[in-house]
Amino acid sequence: MAPTNSLLYKNFQKHPAALIESTEGIYLNTSDGRKILDATSGAAVACLGYDNKDVQKAVVEQLAAEGLADFC
C-alpha cells in the first residue's frame, strides 16, 4: 500500500494525471480538454511533430530504396 502522508501522493489525489487522448503536430491533447506543447521529446523529434506525412513518406521511400545498409 502506498504511503498516504507523502507530498507526491497528496498531489496526485488533488490533481490526478490527465490521459493523452490524441496528438496534433507538436501538441498533446488531454482527456480533460487541454492542449499541451510536447516539450519532452528531443529537439529534432519535437519540431517534426506527430503524424507528419512528409516524414512518413520519406521513411517509406528510403526503406523501399536499394542500398539500405546495416551497420550493426
C-alpha positions in Angstrom: 0.0 0.0 0.0 1.3 3.5 -0.9 2.0 5.8 2.0 -0.8 8.4 2.4 1.3 11.0 4.1 3.8 11.7 1.2 3.6 15.0 -0.7 3.5 13.2 -4.1 0.6 11.0 -3.0 -1.4 14.0 -1.8 -0.7 16.0 -5.1 -2.0 13.1 -7.2 -5.2 12.9 -5.2 -5.8 16.7 -5.7 -4.7 16.8 -9.3 -5.0 13.3 -11.0 -3.0 12.9 -14.1 -4.8 13.5 -17.4 -4.6 10.9 -20.1 -3.2 11.8 -23.5 -6.1 11.1 -25.9 -4.5 12.3 -29.2 -1.7 14.2 -30.8 -1.7 17.1 -33.3 1.6 18.3 -34.7 3.7 19.2 -31.6 0.8 19.2 -29.2 -0.7 16.6 -26.9 -4.5 16.7 -26.3 -5.6 15.5 -22.9 -8.7 13.8 -21.7 -9.6 16.9 -19.7 -9.6 19.2 -22.8 -6.1 20.7 -22.5 -3.7 21.2 -25.5 -0.1 20.9 -24.2 3.1 21.6 -26.1 5.2 18.4 -26.1 8.5 19.7 -24.7 9.7 16.2 -23.5 11.0 15.0 -26.9 14.4 15.8 -28.3 14.7 18.9 -30.4 14.6 17.1 -33.8 11.7 15.0 -32.8 9.6 17.8 -31.3 10.0 20.1 -34.2 8.8 17.5 -36.7 5.6 16.8 -34.8 3.4 13.7 -34.6 1.9 12.1 -37.7 4.0 14.2 -40.1 3.0 13.0 -43.6 6.2 14.3 -45.2 8.4 12.3 -42.7 6.3 9.2 -43.2 6.6 9.5 -47.0 10.4 10.0 -46.8 10.8 6.9 -44.5 8.8 4.7 -46.8 10.7 5.9 -49.8 14.0 5.3 -48.1 13.1 1.8 -46.9 12.0 0.9 -50.4 15.2 2.2 -52.0 18.0 -0.2 -52.8 21.3 0.2 -50.9 19.9 0.2 -47.4 22.9 -0.8 -45.3 23.0 -2.3 -41.9 25.9 -1.1 -39.8 25.4 -3.4 -36.8 
